[in-house]
Amino acid sequence: MEKTELWCMLFVFLPLLVIGSGDIYIVTMEGEPIMSYSGGVDGFAPTAADSVEEMDITSEAVTSYALHLEKQHDALLDSLFEVGTYKKLYSYRHLINGFSVHMSPDKAEALSRAPGVKYVEKDMKVKKLTTHTPQFLGLPTGVWPTGGGFDKAGEDIVIGFVDSGIYPKHPSFSTYNSEPYGPLPHYRGKCEIDPDTKRDFCNGKIIGAQHFAKAAIAAGAFNPTIDFASPLDGDGHGSHTAAIAAGNNGIPVRMHGHEFGKASGMAPRARIAVYKVLYRLFGGYVSDVVAAIEQAVQDGVDILNLSVGPNSPPSSTKTTFLNPFDAALLSAVKAGVFVAQAAGNGGPFPKTLVSFSPWITTVAAAVDDRRYKNHIILGNGKLIPGLGLSPATHGNKSFDLVSANDVLLDSSIMKYNPLDCQRPELLNKKMVVGRILLCGYSFNFVSGTASIKKVSETAKTLGAAGFVVAVENTYPGTKFDPVPVGIPGILISDVSMTKDLIDFYNSSTKRDWAGRPISFQAMASIADGLAPILHKSAPQVAIFSSRGPDVRDFSFQDADVLKPDILAPGNLIWAAWAPDGIDEANYVGEGFAMVSGTSMAAPHIAGIAALVKQRYPHWSPAAIKSALMTTATTQDRGDRPLLAQQYSGSEIMTLVQATPFDYGAGAVDPKAALDPGLILDASYQDYIRFLCSVPDVDSHEILNITSSACNATGGRPADLNNPSIAISHLEGTQTVKRTVTNVAATETYVITTRMSPEIALEASPPAMTVLSGASREITVSLTVRSATGGYSFGEILMKGNRGHKVRIPVVAMGFR
């Protein structure tokens, strides 16, 4: 599992630089960016377009206005500061008009007061939010055939990955066994040259590859030897997410001589555009991420996948929706780019989301129907369950157990923890060979300095018949995952079961007067754990997946936006890995990895969105989001309500009934999303009106960041034509409207509502016929019956006479 990091703002000190110590700042300037410039500057023609496809970025109008903006940025800096006392990193010209710069805090203060400067914000760090799922989601039988088969699924759609790069030689991205990829005129991105091989990173499947590290370099965090000054993936995370969304179909997943199945992306024919912003040791910086997003949109990507985000709401803007990250993504959506972002890995606790805004599709992580379990059988007949993707002990026979503690070569060696079994040279091979090695699970496993993979290598080096890693102490928040290993092995995660194992070992091991072992007579056998067990109680919301409610500011005030938006598989996902990848200690040097995180859930949605975009090429990002959300399911495979993993009071994981704050609209249903019946659409101006309606919002801040003024007065955030309704403070009765558009044949819908008894939910009309291509308005009223101090949950269900079902989730907290 990806490790949770503490939220921190960026404080950096640069050694040996003329500009001295300082920070990185993102500066927003007056004047429209290229995407929204409608004229008014003498000598420069308008460049605004409704989408990137309509814009010719090579035209004289665009290139001259872009140069004009960049010259303005440079002229401002040159007029205020001496050369060498600052370093400009990027000029942002397409989505926002501004730049990022490295300078001292006092210079940043002076810059904020300069004419023409709207906003100065200190940069912040970002982090990663880290086979079987195509079948689980019904893609091979229900979706791919309708689009011409897997070899056409995602054809001519470009998915941009703002991540840790890619390993281009992986079979998931090769073009050897596929139809040739032709040119794609609407994509204009470039391919960097590998500094070592002198070859570019692209092959037709990978259609663009660039890296962004100017902020990381200025901060003194970048090490080119470790981090690779190229799109090459030095982590594993970027290759993994790209393969989930758009990896080739039918790639055998082989490790340790066993095939765990065949891997495929959601849209295996989609193109991959790589924008590397994440690096091995430090993550990344918003300045680099914003530059990558701007470049991706300028290049013409259709879908943007972001398995990255801050770990807390921003403190420097009054509302979460206007932080530099979300503001850049708003401009991307304006340009027609669908954005999928990981919800975050702060679960199961409330208000832990790192994706806030309604123009972004925020993805929660689910546990799918495949579980890997194993067990060890003790000589006394007791069966102890555990985790281990391993073969059984040889011939299914029993072997002596031997504790690492009893075979130390030198008990005085305490520089390392020998019980971790990470260093075979600390243990007596003669006493281990042919026996099952019993190891301890220390905090080193939690911190990542010890791994099950290394235990397996130690046991193999010593000639052991297998190994057991036993957890003796609880580590709150630790997620135990099965790890593929080449020899028999198991992890016992239940502390009470570990006690039974150790008691059996101690009672069966004979010792001399000093406690030294004389003979090992505790026998055990490890079962075969290679085959998965399929469960109908799937999907379930994964315990690490960040939960709502969404927040609108740094004081964690609830927002009138339902987040997350949707649930997709994100637990134990098999996909491509980079051989140099160090993100997961158990998969160093491997070609595939089984990883968990909302990082893995987001590319599922990005890939499915590519299939929707392929079928409906002119749909807006909001229309695609609506199709995904209104067709999602709140039932598991057994037709029972979805469950969410949660901690009990004693940090023991349990299952509770899930709510929209766990899964949003529900679990994604790709087949239904390709034929949603009705959609709820929203435009860029609708999002501006939403921003202007946020309580206590600073309209000047909206103008400064979006270059759009709050012209209309009144309105509430819940009025946004979102495929969900959230009201965090409901008093009396509140009425909201939703406009639905029929994207299928003419159909008559019956509208019903369901809501917790504390709030009355009504929708009118009770039935309506919507002509093909036409729109109709629904009026929804919520009335407080009783205040409970908590949220109430419900839904509006629209059933059509041609079989379509459209569901809009509703959440509200009533006050009297």
C-alpha positions in Angstrom: 0.0 0.0 0.0 1.1 3.5 -0.7 2.4 5.1 2.5 0.6 8.1 4.0 2.7 11.2 4.2 2.1 14.1 6.5 0.9 17.2 4.8 3.6 19.8 4.5 4.1 23.1 2.7 7.3 23.4 0.8 10.2 25.0 2.7 13.5 24.6 0.8 17.0 25.9 1.1 19.2 26.0 -1.9 22.9 25.3 -1.5 25.5 27.1 -3.6 23.0 29.1 -5.7 23.4 32.8 -6.3 19.8 33.5 -5.5 20.3 32.0 -2.0 17.7 30.3 -0.1 14.1 30.7 -1.2 10.9 29.1 -2.2 9.0 28.4 -5.4 6.0 30.6 -6.1 3.2 30.4 -8.6 2.2 33.9 -9.9 -1.1 34.7 -11.7 -1.1 37.8 -14.0 -3.7 40.1 -15.3 -4.7 39.4 -18.9 -6.4 36.4 -20.5 -4.6 33.2 -21.2 -4.6 31.9 -24.8 -7.6 29.6 -24.1 -9.9 32.5 -23.2 -8.4 35.6 -24.9 -11.2 37.1 -26.9 -9.3 40.2 -28.1 -8.7 43.7 -26.8 -4.9 44.0 -26.8 -3.7 46.1 -29.6 -1.9 44.1 -32.3 -3.1 40.7 -31.1 -6.0 38.8 -32.6 -8.4 36.7 -30.5 -7.3 33.2 -29.6 -10.2 31.9 -27.6 -11.8 28.6 -28.6 -14.4 26.3 -27.2 -12.0 23.3 -27.3 -8.4 22.6 -28.0 -9.4 20.8 -31.2 -10.8 24.0 -32.6 -7.6 25.9 -31.8 -4.6 26.0 -34.2 -1.7 26.3 -31.8 0.7 26.9 -34.7 -1.3 29.9 -36.0 0.3 33.3 -36.0 -2.4 34.6 -33.6 -1.6 31.9 -30.9 2.1 32.0 -31.2 2.4 35.8 -31.2 0.0 36.2 -28.2 1.9 33.4 -26.3 5.2 35.3 -27.0 3.5 38.5 -25.8 2.5 37.0 -22.5 5.9 35.4 -21.9 7.6 38.8 -22.6 5.3 40.4 -20.1 6.3 37.9 -17.5 10.0 38.5 -18.2 9.7 42.2 -18.3 7.9 42.4 -15.0 10.7 40.3 -13.2 13.5 42.3 -14.9 11.9 45.6 -13.8 11.7 44.5 -10.2 14.7 42.4 -9.4 18.4 42.1 -10.4 19.4 39.3 -12.7 20.6 36.3 -10.7 18.5 37.0 -7.6 15.6 34.9 -8.9 15.0 32.1 -11.4 11.9 31.9 -13.6 10.9 28.2 -14.1 7.9 28.2 -16.3 5.7 30.7 -18.2 2.0 29.5 -18.1 0.2 30.9 -21.2 -2.5 28.5 -22.3 -4.7 27.6 -19.4 -3.6 30.4 -17.0 -1.6 33.6 -17.5 1.3 33.4 -15.1 4.6 31.9 -14.2 6.4 30.0 -11.5 9.6 31.5 -10.0 12.2 30.6 -7.4 13.0 33.6 -5.2 13.2 34.7 -1.6 10.0 35.3 0.5 10.7 39.1 0.7 10.9 39.3 -3.1 7.7 37.3 -3.4 6.1 39.8 -1.1 7.3 42.7 -3.3 6.1 40.8 -6.4 2.6 40.4 -5.0 2.3 44.2 -4.8 3.5 44.9 -8.3 1.1 46.3 -11.0 -0.4 43.6 -13.1 0.1 40.8 -10.6 -3.2 39.2 -9.4 -2.0 36.4 -7.1 1.2 35.0 -5.7 1.0 31.5 -4.0 3.8 29.4 -2.6 4.3 26.1 -4.2 3.4 22.9 -2.4 4.5 19.3 -2.7 2.3 16.6 -4.3 2.5 12.9 -3.9 1.4 9.6 -5.4 -2.0 8.4 -4.3 -1.0 4.7 -5.0 -5.3 -7.9 -14.6 -8.4 -9.2 -13.4 -10.5 -6.0 -13.3 -11.5 -5.9 -17.0 -13.4 -9.2 -16.5 -14.7 -8.0 -13.1 -16.1 -4.9 -14.8 -17.6 -6.8 -17.7 -15.5 -5.2 -20.4 -14.6 -8.2 -22.6 -18.2 -9.4 -23.0 -20.3 -6.3 -22.4 -18.4 -3.3 -23.7 -15.5 -4.2 -26.1 -17.6 -6.2 -28.6 -19.9 -3.2 -29.1 -17.0 -1.1 -30.1 -15.4 -3.6 -32.5 -13.5 -5.8 -30.0 -10.5 -5.2 -27.7 -8.3 -4.3 -30.7 -10.5 -1.2 -31.4 -11.3 -0.3 -27.8 -10.2 3.3 -27.3 -9.1 3.8 -30.9 -7.7 7.3 -31.5 -8.3 8.5 -28.0 -5.3 10.0 -26.2 -5.0 9.5 -22.4 -2.5 11.8 -20.7 -0.8 10.5 -17.6 0.6 13.1 -15.2 2.7 10.6 -13.1 6.2 9.2 -12.7 6.9 8.4 -16.3 6.8 5.1 -18.2 8.9 2.0 -19.0 8.4 2.0 -22.8 9.9 -1.5 -23.3 7.2 -3.2 -21.3 5.0 -5.6 -23.3 1.9 -3.7 -22.1 3.0 -0.8 -24.3 4.6 -2.7 -27.2 3.3 -2.6 -30.8 4.8 -5.9 -32.0 1.5 -7.9 -32.1 -1.0 -5.1 -32.9 -2.2 -3.3 -36.0 0.1 -0.4 -36.8 -0.8 2.9 -35.1 -1.3 5.6 -37.7 -0.7 9.4 -37.2 -3.2 11.2 -35.0 -3.5 14.8 -36.3 -5.3 16.2 -33.2 -2.4 15.3 -30.9 0.6 17.6 -31.1 2.8 16.4 -28.3 6.5 15.6 -28.6 8.7 12.7 -27.6 11.8 13.3 -25.7 15.0 11.4 -26.5 16.4 9.0 -24.0 19.8 10.5 -23.0 21.3 7.0 -22.7 19.9 5.1 -25.7 19.5 8.2 -27.9 16.1 6.8 -29.0 12.8 8.5 -28.4 10.2 7.1 -26.0 7.4 6.8 -28.5 6.2 3.9 -30.6 2.7 4.8 -31.8 1.1 3.3 -28.8 3.0 5.8 -26.6 2.4 8.9 -28.6 4.0 11.5 -26.4 6.6 11.5 -23.6 7.9 14.5 -21.7 9.2 15.3 -18.2 8.9 18.3 -16.0 11.4 19.0 -13.2 12.3 22.6 -13.2 10.7 23.2 -9.8 12.2 20.1 -8.3 15.7 21.1 -9.6 15.3 24.7 -8.2 14.2 23.2 -4.9 17.4 21.1 -4.7 15.4 17.9 -4.6 16.2 16.5 -8.0 19.0 13.9 -8.4 19.4 13.0 -12.1 21.2 9.8 -11.3 18.3 8.5 -9.3 15.4 10.4 -10.7 16.2 10.2 -14.5 16.1 13.5 -16.4 13.7 11.9 -18.9 10.3 10.3 -19.1 11.7 7.0 -18.0 9.9 5.6 -15.0 12.2 5.3 -12.0 9.4 4.5 -9.6 7.0 2.0 -11.2 3.8 4.0 -10.4 3.5 5.7 -13.8 3.9 2.5 -15.8 1.3 0.8 -13.5 -1.4 3.5 -13.9 -0.8 3.7 -17.7 -1.2 0.0 -18.1 -4.4 -0.1 -16.1 -6.0 2.5 -18.3 -4.6 1.7 -21.7 -2.2 -1.3 -21.6 -2.3 -3.9 -24.3 -4.8 -6.8 -24.0 -3.9 -10.3 -22.9 -0.4 -9.7 -21.5 0.6 -12.7 -19.4 1.4 -11.8 -15.8 4.3 -14.1 -14.8 6.3 -14.0 -11.6 8.5 -16.7 -10.0 7.5 -19.2 -12.6 3.7 -18.8 -12.1 1.2 -17.1 -14.4 -1.3 -15.1 -12.3 -3.5 -14.4 -15.3 -3.5 -11.9 -18.2 -3.4 -8.2 -17.9 -5.3 -5.6 -20.0 -6.0 -2.0 -19.9 -9.6 -0.7 -19.8 -9.1 0.8 -23.3 -6.3 -1.3 -24.8 -6.2 0.5 -28.1 -6.0 4.0 -26.6 -2.8 6.1 -27.0 -0.6 7.0 -24.1 0.8 10.4 -23.6 3.3 10.7 -20.7 3.9 13.8 -18.6 6.4 12.9 -15.9 6.2 15.0 -12.7 6.7 12.5 -9.9 10.1 11.3 -8.8 11.4 8.6 -6.6 12.3 10.1 -3.2 10.3 13.4 -2.9 7.2 13.1 -5.1 6.7 16.3 -7.0 5.9 20.0 -7.0 2.7 21.8 -8.1 4.7 24.1 -10.4 5.8 21.1 -12.4 2.3 19.5 -12.3 0.6 22.7 -13.6 3.2 23.0 -16.4 2.5 19.3 -17.3 -1.3 19.8 -17.3 -0.9 22.9 -19.4 1.3 21.1 -21.9 -1.0 18.1 -22.0 -4.0 20.2 -22.8 -2.0 22.2 -25.4 -0.9 18.9 -27.0 -4.5 17.8 -27.4 -5.1 14.9 -24.9 -8.7 13.7 -24.6 -8.5 12.3 -21.1 -6.2 13.3 -18.2 -5.4 10.8 -15.4 -4.1 12.3 -12.2 -3.0 9.7 -9.6 -1.4 12.5 -7.7 -2.5 15.3 -5.3 -1.7 17.2 -2.2 -2.5 15.6 1.2 -4.6 18.4 2.6 -6.7 21.3 1.4 -4.7 24.4 0.4 -4.4 27.1 3.1 -3.5 30.0 0.9 -6.8 30.3 -1.1 -10.0 30.9 0.7 -11.7 28.0 -1.0 -10.3 24.6 -1.9 -11.8 24.9 -5.4 -9.4 27.7 -6.4 -6.0 26.2 -5.4 -3.6 26.1 -8.4 -4.1 22.5 -9.0 -7.9 22.7 -9.3 -7.8 26.0 -11.2 -5.6 24.5 -13.9 -7.9 21.5 -14.1 -10.9 23.9 -14.5 -9.2 25.4 -17.6 -8.4 21.8 -18.8 -12.1 21.0 -18.6 -13.0 24.2 -20.4 -10.7 23.0 -23.2 -12.8 19.7 -23.4 -10.5 17.4 -21.4 -12.0 14.9 -19.1 -10.1 14.7 -15.8 -10.0 11.6 -13.5 -8.2 12.1 -10.2 -7.5 9.8 -7.3 -9.6 10.6 -4.2 -6.6 10.1 -1.8 -5.5 7.4 0.6 -6.5 8.9 3.9 -9.4 6.5 4.6 -11.4 5.3 6.3 -11.6 8.7 8.1 -14.0 11.5 7.0 -12.9 14.6 5.2 -9.6 13.1 3.9 -10.2 13.8 0.2 -7.5 15.5 -1.8 -9.7 16.1 -4.9 -12.3 18.7 -4.3 -13.9 20.3 -7.3 -17.1 19.4 -9.3 -15.3 19.6 -12.6 -13.0 16.8 -11.6 -14.1 13.2 -11.5 -12.9 12.0 -8.1 -12.4 8.3 -7.9 -12.6 6.1 -4.7 -11.0 2.7 -4.5 -12.8 -0.6 -4.2 -11.8 -4.2 -3.3 -12.9 -6.4 -6.2 -14.0 -10.0 -6.1 -10.6 -11.6 -6.1 -9.0 -12.4 -2.7 -5.7 -14.3 -2.1 -5.7 -16.3 1.1 -3.5 -19.0 2.5 -3.0 -21.0 5.7 -0.4 -23.0 7.6 -1.2 -26.3 9.2 0.6 -27.0 12.5 1.7 -30.4 13.7 -1.0 -30.3 16.4 -3.7 -30.1 13.6 -4.4 -26.4 14.1 -5.0 -24.4 10.9 -3.8 -20.8 11.0 -5.0 -18.4 8.2 -2.7 -15.9 6.6 -1.6 -14.2 3.4 0.8 -15.6 0.8 0.8 -15.9 -3.0 3.1 -18.9 -2.8 3.3 -22.6 -3.7 2.7 -25.2 -1.0 5.6 -26.8 0.8 7.2 -29.6 -1.2 4.9 -32.6 -1.7 2.4 -30.9 0.7 4.6 -32.4 3.5 5.4 -30.9 6.9 8.8 -29.5 7.9 10.4 -28.4 11.1 9.8 -24.8 12.1 12.9 -22.8 13.2 12.8 -19.3 14.6 15.3 -16.8 13.3 15.9 -15.9 17.0 17.3 -19.5 17.6 19.7 -19.5 14.6 21.6 -16.3 15.0 25.3 -16.6 14.2 26.1 -13.9 16.7 23.5 -12.7 19.1 25.6 -9.5 19.8 24.9 -8.2 16.3 22.1 -5.7 16.9 23.0 -3.1 14.3 20.2 -4.8 12.2 17.1 -6.6 13.4 18.0 -10.2 12.5 14.4 -11.4 13.3 13.3 -9.5 10.2 15.1 -12.1 8.1 16.4 -9.4 5.7 20.1 -10.5 5.9 20.9 -14.2 5.4 24.5 -13.7 6.6 23.2 -13.1 10.2 21.6 -16.6 10.4 23.1 -20.1 10.6 22.5 -21.8 7.3 23.2 -25.3 8.7 20.3 -24.9 11.2 17.9 -23.4 8.6 18.3 -25.7 5.6 15.3 -28.0 5.0 13.3 -26.2 7.7 10.6 -23.5 7.6 12.1 -20.2 8.8 10.0 -18.3 11.3 10.5 -14.5 11.2 9.1 -11.5 13.0 7.2 -8.6 11.6 8.8 -5.4 12.9 8.2 -1.7 12.2 10.8 -2.0 9.5 8.1 -3.6 7.3 5.8 -0.7 7.9 8.4 1.9 7.1 9.5 0.1 4.0 13.0 -0.8 5.0 12.1 -4.5 5.2 10.0 -6.5 2.7 8.5 -9.9 2.3 10.4 -10.2 -1.0 13.7 -10.0 1.0 12.5 -12.6 3.5 11.8 -14.9 0.6 15.3 -14.3 -0.8 16.9 -14.9 2.6 15.0 -18.2 3.1 16.0 -19.3 -0.4 19.6 -18.4 0.2 19.6 -20.4 3.4 18.0 -23.4 1.8 14.8 -23.2 3.8 11.7 -25.3 2.9 9.7 -22.1 3.3 9.1 -19.2 5.6 6.6 -17.6 8.0 6.4 -13.9 8.9 4.4 -13.5 12.1 3.0 -10.2 13.4 3.3 -10.0 17.2 2.4 -6.4 17.7 -0.4 -4.3 16.1 0.6 -1.3 14.0 -2.5 0.8 13.7 -3.4 1.7 10.1 -1.2 -1.0 8.6 -2.6 -2.7 5.5 -1.4 -6.3 5.0 -1.3 -7.4 1.4 -0.4 -10.8 -0.1 3.0 -10.8 -1.9 3.9 -13.2 -4.7 7.0 -15.2 -3.8 8.8 -18.1 -5.4 9.0 -20.4 -2.4 6.4 -21.5 0.2 5.7 -18.5 2.4 3.0 -17.0 4.5 2.3 -13.8 6.5 0.3 -14.3 9.8 -1.3 -10.8 10.4 -3.6 -11.8 13.2 -1.7 -11.2 16.5 -3.8 -13.8 18.4 -3.0 -16.4 15.7 0.7 -15.5 16.0 0.5 -16.2 19.7 -0.9 -19.7 19.0 1.9 -20.3 16.5 4.7 -19.2 18.9 3.2 -21.1 21.8 3.2 -24.3 19.7 6.8 -23.6 18.6 8.0 -23.0 22.1 6.3 -26.0 23.6 7.7 -28.3 20.8 11.3 -27.0 20.8 13.6 -28.6 23.3 16.2 -26.4 25.0 19.2 -26.7 27.3 19.7 -25.0 30.7 20.7 -21.7 29.0 17.7 -21.7 26.7 19.6 -22.8 23.6 17.6 -25.1 21.2 18.6 -28.7 21.2 16.1 -30.1 18.8 13.3 -28.6 16.6 10.2 -30.7 16.7 7.5 -28.1 15.8 6.2 -29.4 12.5 4.1 -27.4 10.0 3.1 -27.3 6.3 2.2 -24.3 4.2 -0.8 -24.6 1.8 -0.9 -23.5 -1.9 -1.9 -19.8 -2.0 -1.5 -19.1 -5.7 -5.2 -19.4 -6.7 -7.5 -16.6 -5.9 -10.9 -17.0 -4.2 -13.8 -15.1 -5.9 -16.3 -13.4 -3.6 -19.8 -12.2 -4.4 -19.6 -9.5 -1.7 -17.7 -7.3 -4.1 -17.0 -4.6 -4.7 -16.4 -3.2 -1.2 -15.0 0.3 -0.5 -11.3 -0.2 0.4 -10.2 0.8 3.9 -7.6 3.2 2.7 -9.9 5.1 0.2 -10.4 8.7 1.3 -13.9 9.6 2.5 -16.2 12.6 2.2 -17.7 15.0 3.0 -15.9 17.3 0.6 -14.6 20.5 2.2 -14.7 24.1 0.8 -11.9 25.7 2.8 -8.9 25.0 5.0 -11.1 25.2 8.1 -12.8 22.0 6.8 -16.2 23.5 6.4 -18.4 21.0 4.5 -19.0 21.8 0.8 -22.2 21.4 -1.1 -20.5 19.0 -3.5 -20.7 15.2 -3.2 -17.3 13.6 -3.2 -16.0 11.2 -4.1 -17.9 10.8 -7.4 -17.5 7.2 -8.2 -15.9 3.9 -7.1 -13.5 1.7 -9.2 -11.2 -1.2 -8.4 -8.1 0.0 -6.6 -7.0 -2.9 -4.3 -4.4 -5.5 -5.3 -4.3 -4.5 -8.9 -2.0 -6.4 -11.2 -0.3 -4.2 -13.9 3.0 -3.3 -15.5 6.0 -2.3 -13.4 9.3 -0.7 -14.2 12.3 -2.8 -13.5 14.0 0.2 -11.9 10.9 0.9 -9.9 11.5 1.3 -6.1 8.0 2.4 -5.1 7.1 -1.1 -3.8 9.9 -3.0 -2.0 8.3 -6.3 -2.8 8.4 -5.7 -6.5 11.9 -4.3 -7.1 13.3 -5.7 -10.4 9.9 -7.3 -11.4 8.0 -6.7 -14.6 4.6 -6.6 -12.9 3.3 -5.6 -9.5 0.1 -6.0 -7.5 -0.5 -2.6 -5.9 -3.2 -0.9 -4.0 -4.4 2.7 -3.8 -6.8 5.2 -5.2 -3.9 5.8 -7.7 -5.0 2.4 -9.2 -8.7 3.3 -9.2 -8.4 6.6 -11.1 -6.9 5.0 -14.3 -9.8 2.5 -14.4 -12.1 5.5 -14.8 -9.8 7.3 -17.2 -9.8 4.2 -19.4 -13.6 3.7 -19.3 -14.0 7.4 -20.0 -11.9 6.9 -23.1 -14.4 4.3 -24.3 -17.3 6.7 -23.7 -15.4 9.4 -25.5 -14.7 7.1 -28.4 -18.4 6.4 -28.8 -19.5 10.0 -28.2 -16.6 12.1 -29.5 -18.3 15.5 -29.1 -19.5 15.0 -25.5 -18.2 17.5 -22.8 -16.3 16.3 -19.8 -19.4 16.9 -17.7 -21.5 14.7 -20.0 -18.9 11.8 -19.7 -18.8 12.2 -15.9 -22.6 12.2 -15.8 -22.8 9.0 -17.9 -20.4 7.3 -15.5 -22.2 8.5 -12.3 -25.9 8.1 -13.2 -25.4 4.5 -14.3 -23.2 3.4 -11.3 -24.5 0.7 -9.0 -24.9 0.7 -5.2 -25.4 -3.1 -5.1 -22.6 -5.7 -4.9 -22.4 -8.9 -7.0 -24.8 -10.6 -4.6 -27.4 -7.8 -5.1 -26.8 -6.6 -1.6 -26.0 -2.9 -0.6 -22.4 -2.0 -1.0 -20.2 -2.4 2.1 -17.2 -0.3 3.2 -14.2 -1.5 5.1 -13.9 0.4 8.4 -12.0 0.3 11.6 -13.7 -0.8 14.8 -12.7 0.8 18.1 -9.8 -1.6 18.5 -8.3 -0.9 15.1 -9.7 -4.3 13.8 -11.1 -4.0 10.3 -14.8 -4.6 10.0 -17.5 -4.1 7.3 -20.3 -1.4 7.5 -23.0 -0.4 5.1 -21.4 2.1 2.7 -22.7 5.6 2.0 -22.2 8.1 -0.8 -19.4 9.6 1.2 -17.6 6.3 0.6 -18.5 5.6 -3.0 -20.1 8.7 -4.5 -22.7 7.6 -7.0 -21.6 4.0 -6.7 -19.5 1.4 -8.4 -18.7 2.0 -12.1 -20.7 0.0 -14.6 -19.0 0.4 -18.0 -21.6 -1.2 -20.1 -24.4 1.0 -18.7 -22.2 4.1 -19.0 -22.0 3.6 -22.8 -25.8 3.9 -23.0 -26.9 6.2 -20.1 -30.2 7.3 -21.7 -30.0 10.8 -20.0 -27.1 13.0 -19.1 -26.7 16.1 -16.9 -24.4 18.5 -18.7 -22.5 21.5 -17.4 -20.4 24.2 -19.0 -17.4 26.3 -17.9 -19.8 29.2 -17.1 -21.8 26.9 -15.0 -18.7 26.1 -12.9 -17.9 29.9 -12.6 -21.5 30.4 -11.3 -20.9 27.6 -8.9 -17.7 29.2 -7.6 -19.5 32.6 -7.2 -22.2 30.9 -5.1 -19.8 29.3 -2.6 -20.5 30.8 0.9 -18.0 33.5 2.0 -16.1 33.2 -1.4 -13.9 36.1 -2.4 -15.2 37.3 -5.8 -11.9 39.1 -6.4 -10.1 35.8 -5.9 -12.3 34.1 -8.5 -11.6 36.9 -10.9 -7.9 36.8 -10.2 -7.5 33.1 -10.7 -10.1 32.3 -13.4 -10.2 35.7 -15.2 -14.0 35.4 -15.0 -16.2 37.8 -13.1 -19.1 37.0 -10.8 -21.8 38.8 -12.7 -24.9 37.0 -11.4 -26.1 37.4 -7.9 -27.8 34.8 -5.8 -27.8 31.1 -6.4 -26.4 28.2 -4.3 -23.7 25.7 -4.9 -26.2 22.9 -5.1 -27.8 24.6 -8.1 -24.9 23.3 -10.3 -26.3 20.8 -12.8 -24.2 18.0 -11.2 -25.3 14.3 -11.4 -25.5 14.4 -7.6 -27.1 16.7 -4.9 -25.3 17.7 -1.7 -26.6 20.2 0.8 -24.5 20.5 4.0 -26.8 22.9 5.8 -30.5 22.4 5.0 -33.0 24.6 6.9 -36.7 24.4 6.1 -37.2 23.6 2.5 -34.7 24.1 -0.4 -35.5 23.6 -4.0 -32.9 22.7 -6.7 -33.3 22.0 -10.4 -31.7 19.5 -12.6 -31.7 19.5 -16.4 -31.5 16.2 -18.2 -30.7 15.7 -21.9 -31.8 12.6 -23.8 -28.9 11.0 -25.7 -30.9 8.0 -26.8 -34.3 7.5 -28.5 -37.4 9.2 -27.3 -38.3 7.7 -23.9 -40.8 8.2 -21.1 -39.4 8.2 -17.6 -41.1 7.6 -14.2 -39.4 9.5 -11.4 -39.3 8.3 -7.8 -37.4 9.3 -4.7 -36.0 7.6 -1.6 -34.6 9.4 1.4 -33.9 8.8 5.1 -37.0 9.8 7.1 -35.5 12.9 8.7 -35.8 14.7 5.3 -38.6 14.7 2.8 -37.4 14.4 -0.8 -39.7 15.2 -3.7 -39.2 15.4 -7.4 -41.5 16.7 -10.1 -42.8 16.0 -12.6 -43.5 12.4 -11.5 -43.3 11.3 -15.1 -42.1 12.8 -18.4 -41.4 12.0 -22.0 -38.0 13.3 -23.2 -37.6 13.5 -27.0 -34.4 12.3 -28.5 -31.8 15.1 -28.2 -34.2 17.3 -26.1 -33.7 18.5 -22.5 -36.2 18.6 -19.7 -36.0 20.2 -16.2 -36.7 18.4 -12.9 -37.6 20.3 -9.8 -36.3 18.7 -6.5 -37.3 19.9 -3.1 -35.8 18.8 0.3 -37.6 19.6 3.5 -36.3 19.0 7.1 -38.6 16.8 9.2 -36.2 16.4 12.1 -32.6 17.3 12.8 -30.3 14.5 13.8 -27.0 16.3 13.7 -25.8 14.0 10.9 -26.3 13.5 7.1 -29.2 11.8 5.5 -28.9 9.9 2.3 -31.2 9.2 -0.6 -31.6 9.1 -4.3 -33.7 10.2 -7.3 -34.4 7.3 -9.6 -35.6 7.7 -13.2 -36.8 4.6 -15.0 -37.4 4.7 -18.7 -39.8 2.5 -20.7 -37.0 1.5 -23.0 -34.9 0.1 -20.1 -32.7 3.0 -19.1 -32.1 3.8 -15.4 -30.8 7.1 -14.2 -29.9 7.5 -10.5 -28.9 10.8 -8.8 -27.6 10.4 -5.3 -28.7 12.9 -2.6 -27.0 13.8 0.7 -28.2 16.5 3.1 -27.8 17.6 6.7 -30.9 19.1 8.2 -31.1 21.8 10.8 -34.2 23.1 12.7 
